Amino acid sequence: EYESVLCVKPAVLVYRVPPRASNRGYRAAEWQLDQPAWSGRLRITAKGSTAFIKLEDKTSGELFAQAPVEQFPGIAVEGVTDSSRYFVIRIEDGNGRRAFIGVGFVDRGDAFDFNVALQDHFKWVRQQSELARQDPEQGPKLDLGFKEGQTIKLNIANMKKKEGGTGSTRPRPAGAGGLSLLPPPPGGKSGSGERPASLPMPAQLPGTPITDSLLSWPQPAAAPAADVWGDFAKASGSASNQAQGNAGWVQF
């Protein structure tokens, strides 16, 4: 098992705790808060299910005291009744000797982080214990096999081809390069030279004066179909006349 760091606070104060005369809780006001016995760094580590509150020197990191915590909340860490920044912890020297000392934080947020770090660790310990007690063999097994005589029905009606559907569609003519060309629009002939019929005027929309004024604009009349090549014929005739007039000229 490796040792992980749960929380580090650079400033903590240590106080001597007077003997408790009754079963009532500890009070930080009885500790002479203006005269701490020691100051240094607090570090919370975890090894397995046990957490360790370590008081260390700020500069050298030398261990001043250590409090192993096997349960929280419990006797190893206990809060005071008159403040949320002070706690009483039980330190041990590894030889069976124990003592209770008071620790306090200057910042209330540091005290909150100290408390939350211990809560999160022992919450994780409880979850691991519950997972270890669960036996996967005792859980219900999921049986996906078919029972005797059980059948399954598949609806594949949409997958069947309709009878007579083959050859009903007309293939598109292929153009140059194998590209399929779209058929001409209905009612028109390719290369006939006929001008498409003029679009019918939209019916007047009931409503606003703007619509009425737009529909009252004069529309250009459509040219007759016989005059489609009129301008081109005139232009061709004038060009031929000019060529005949120039026939008597001699080029030098």
C-alpha distance (Angstrom), angle and dihedral (degrees) to the residues before:
residue distance angle dihedral
E1 . . .
Y2 3.77 . .
E3 3.79 126.6 .
S4 3.81 117.0 -116.1
V5 3.80 128.2 -165.5
L6 3.80 115.0 -123.2
C7 3.79 102.9 175.1
V8 3.81 140.5 -3.0
K9 3.80 125.2 -163.8
P10 3.82 118.0 -178.0
A11 3.82 97.6 -154.4
V12 3.79 126.4 47.2
L13 3.82 132.0 149.8
V14 3.82 125.1 -143.0
Y15 3.82 123.8 -150.8
R16 3.78 136.2 -174.6
V17 3.76 110.8 -111.9
P18 3.83 117.2 -143.2
P19 3.80 117.4 -133.5
R20 3.77 113.4 -83.5
A21 3.78 110.4 -116.9
S22 3.80 96.8 -164.2
N23 3.79 140.7 13.2
R24 3.77 93.0 -88.7
G25 3.77 118.3 114.9
Y26 3.79 127.9 -91.2
R27 3.80 120.5 -85.2
A28 3.80 120.2 -151.7
A29 3.81 91.0 -155.1
E30 3.83 88.3 73.7
W31 3.82 95.0 58.8
Q32 3.79 102.0 77.0
L33 3.79 92.3 -114.9
D34 3.81 93.4 -165.5
Q35 3.84 90.4 63.2
P36 3.84 110.1 53.8
A37 3.81 115.9 -175.2
W38 3.82 93.9 -142.4
S39 3.81 140.9 -1.3
G40 3.77 129.2 -160.7
R41 3.82 143.9 108.2
L42 3.81 128.6 -39.7
R43 3.77 122.2 -148.7
I44 3.82 127.9 179.4
T45 3.79 117.0 -155.3
A46 3.79 133.2 174.5
K47 3.78 130.9 -146.7
G48 3.75 113.1 179.8
S49 3.79 109.7 -42.6
T50 3.83 94.9 -25.1
A51 3.80 123.4 91.0
F52 3.80 122.6 -154.9
I53 3.79 125.5 -151.9
K54 3.80 106.0 -154.3
L55 3.80 125.6 -168.6
E56 3.81 109.2 -157.3
D57 3.78 138.3 175.5
K58 3.81 112.4 -95.5
T59 3.80 94.9 -133.3
S60 3.79 108.4 30.7
G61 3.82 99.4 24.7
E62 3.83 90.5 -130.8
L63 3.77 112.5 163.2
F64 3.82 113.4 -110.4
A65 3.83 100.0 175.6
Q66 3.79 139.1 -18.0
A67 3.79 132.1 -151.7
P68 3.83 117.7 -165.2
V69 3.80 112.5 -150.6
E70 3.79 118.6 -159.0
Q71 3.81 97.3 166.3
F72 3.78 134.2 25.6
P73 2.92 126.0 -129.9
G74 3.77 92.1 27.2
I75 3.76 145.2 108.0
A76 3.82 93.3 -65.5
V77 3.83 92.8 66.6
E78 3.78 122.8 24.2
G79 3.79 130.8 168.4
V80 3.80 124.9 -133.5
T81 3.78 123.6 -113.7
D82 3.81 99.2 -127.2
S83 3.83 103.8 46.0
S84 3.80 142.5 26.8
R85 3.83 94.5 -144.3
Y86 3.82 98.5 65.4
F87 3.80 132.6 69.3
V88 3.80 138.8 176.1
I89 3.81 114.9 -131.9
R90 3.80 130.6 -175.2
I91 3.82 111.9 -129.2
E92 3.81 125.3 -161.4
D93 3.80 132.0 -163.2
G94 3.81 97.2 -153.6
N95 3.82 93.2 -108.7
G96 3.81 96.5 84.1
R97 3.81 96.6 -90.1
R98 3.79 117.8 127.6
A99 3.78 136.9 -177.0
F100 3.78 137.5 177.4
I101 3.79 119.1 -126.4
G102 3.77 133.6 172.2
V103 3.81 123.6 -120.5
G104 3.76 126.4 -168.0
F105 3.81 137.5 -174.8
V106 3.78 125.3 -142.9
D107 3.81 91.9 -148.0
R108 3.78 119.1 56.3
G109 3.81 90.1 -146.2
D110 3.83 90.3 60.8
A111 3.79 89.9 54.7
F112 3.79 89.6 50.6
D113 3.82 92.0 51.5
F114 3.81 90.2 48.4
N115 3.78 91.1 54.4
V116 3.81 95.1 44.0
A117 3.82 93.3 49.0
L118 3.80 90.9 58.0
Q119 3.81 92.9 44.2
D120 3.80 93.1 51.4
H121 3.79 93.2 48.5
F122 3.79 95.7 52.4
K123 3.80 91.1 42.6
W124 3.80 87.0 58.5
V125 3.82 89.9 47.6
R126 3.82 91.3 54.6
Q127 3.79 91.7 48.7
Q128 3.79 91.9 51.3
S129 3.79 90.5 48.8
E130 3.81 91.9 52.2
L131 3.80 91.9 49.0
A132 3.79 90.8 50.2
R133 3.81 91.7 53.4
Q134 3.78 93.2 52.8
D135 3.81 113.6 94.0
P136 3.81 112.4 -152.6
E137 3.83 90.3 -155.7
Q138 3.82 91.4 62.6
G139 3.77 95.6 55.9
P140 3.82 122.6 97.3
K141 3.76 114.0 -83.7
L142 3.77 121.5 -134.0
D143 3.80 112.1 -129.2
L144 3.81 112.2 -160.0
G145 3.80 96.8 169.2
F146 3.81 125.1 112.6
K147 3.78 117.6 -101.4
E148 3.78 121.0 -130.4
G149 3.79 109.7 -73.8
Q150 3.77 93.8 7.2
T151 3.81 115.7 138.1
I152 3.76 135.7 -174.9
K153 3.80 126.8 -140.5
L154 3.79 124.4 -148.0
N155 3.80 122.7 -164.0
I156 3.80 106.4 -141.9
A157 3.82 97.6 157.3
N158 3.78 91.9 115.2
M159 3.78 90.7 53.9
K160 3.83 95.4 60.3
K161 3.78 119.4 93.8
K162 3.77 118.0 -119.1
E163 3.77 114.2 -107.5
G164 3.82 113.5 -107.1
G165 3.76 92.3 16.3
T166 3.79 93.4 115.4
G167 3.80 112.3 98.2
S168 3.80 94.4 7.4
T169 3.76 93.3 112.1
R170 3.79 118.8 77.5
P171 3.80 113.3 -126.2
R172 3.76 116.4 -122.5
P173 3.82 116.7 -116.6
A174 3.75 112.7 -103.7
G175 3.80 117.6 -128.0
A176 3.74 131.7 -161.9
G177 3.76 113.2 -41.3
G178 3.80 93.3 20.3
L179 3.84 93.8 -73.8
S180 3.77 115.7 148.5
L181 3.80 114.7 -122.6
L182 3.74 124.5 -145.6
P183 3.83 115.9 -118.1
P184 3.82 117.1 -106.3
P185 3.77 117.0 -93.9
P186 3.81 115.3 -89.7
G187 3.81 117.5 -93.2
G188 3.81 95.5 25.2
K189 3.81 131.7 96.1
S190 3.74 123.0 -146.1
G191 3.82 112.9 -115.9
S192 3.82 95.2 1.0
G193 3.76 91.8 122.4
E194 3.77 92.4 -135.3
R195 3.77 116.7 145.2
P196 3.77 113.2 -127.7
A197 3.73 115.1 -107.4
S198 3.78 114.6 -91.7
L199 3.76 114.5 -96.9
P200 3.77 114.9 -105.6
M201 3.74 116.8 -105.6
P202 3.77 112.7 -101.9
A203 3.72 115.3 -107.6
Q204 3.76 113.0 -100.3
L205 3.74 110.3 -95.8
P206 3.74 114.8 -132.7
G207 3.72 112.7 -124.9
T208 3.77 134.9 52.5
P209 3.85 129.9 43.6
I210 3.81 88.7 -124.8
T211 3.81 90.3 65.1
D212 3.80 91.8 48.4
S213 3.78 92.7 50.8
L214 3.80 92.6 49.3
L215 3.79 92.7 50.9
S216 3.84 92.1 48.3
W217 3.81 92.7 60.7
P218 3.91 112.4 114.7
Q219 3.79 111.8 -103.1
P220 3.86 123.2 -145.7
A221 3.79 115.0 -105.7
A222 3.78 116.8 -116.3
A223 3.84 114.7 -110.9
P224 3.82 115.8 -117.0
A225 3.76 116.9 -100.7
A226 3.83 92.6 -118.6
D227 3.80 92.0 62.6
V228 3.76 95.1 56.9
W229 3.82 92.2 104.2
G230 3.82 94.5 32.2
D231 3.77 98.1 104.5
F232 3.77 91.6 42.1
A233 3.86 91.5 50.8
K234 3.76 92.0 48.9
A235 3.76 91.4 49.2
S236 3.80 90.8 48.4
G237 3.81 91.6 48.8
S238 3.77 93.5 50.7
A239 3.78 90.3 49.1
S240 3.83 92.0 52.5
N241 3.80 91.8 47.8
Q242 3.77 90.4 51.2
A243 3.78 90.2 50.7
Q244 3.82 91.2 52.1
G245 3.80 91.4 48.7
N246 3.74 91.2 53.1
A247 3.78 93.7 50.2
G248 3.84 91.8 87.8
W249 3.76 93.7 55.7
V250 3.74 119.2 99.7
Q251 3.76 116.6 -144.1
F252 3.81 118.0 -139.3
